Amino acid sequence: MVVERGTVGEMSHLFIHGQVNEAEAKMRRNQLEIQA
């Protein structure tokens, strides 16, 4: 993936967004385990 203008704000936004997605995935996985 090519980013034309990789500003620090953009990078941190992408990084934080990735962290949020990861945490959300973990929460969903835990909920599935609790339900099982």
N, C-alpha and C positions, 0 to 999 in steps of 0.2 A: 504494500500500500504506500503510495507516494503522497506526502503532505506538502503542499506548495508552500504554505507559510506556517511553520511549526513554532508558534509562540509559546512561551512558558505557560501562559494561561490555558491555552488549548491542551498542552501536554498534561498539566495537572488535572484539567477537567476530565480528560480521557482516563487518566490514572484513577481518579476518584470514582468515576463512573464504573470502571472495571472492578474496583474494590467493592462497590455497592452491589454489583451483580453477583460477585463471588459470595458475599455475605448472605444475599437473598437466596442463592442456590443452597447454601449450607442450611439456612433456616427451613427451606422447603424439604430438604432431605431429612432433617430432624423431625419435622412434622409427620412425614411419611413413616418414619421408624416408630414414632409414638402411636400412630394409628394402627400399625400392623400388630 
